[in-house]
């Protein structure tokens, strides 16, 4: 699921496309960039879930 989210964001999200360009210039491969992006997406999701749990508890 994370891979699909990462690929869709790379295709449609301007902020993510800028991230791809920046990291490519730093010498990372697309595979490495997707790995980093998956970690970022997971951190975003975890933060959102924890905030939601705090509000409902």
Secondary structure, DSSP 4 states (H G I P E B T S, - for coil): -HHHHHHHHHHH-HHHHHHHHHHHHTT--HHHHHHHHHHHHHHHHHHHHHHHHHHH-
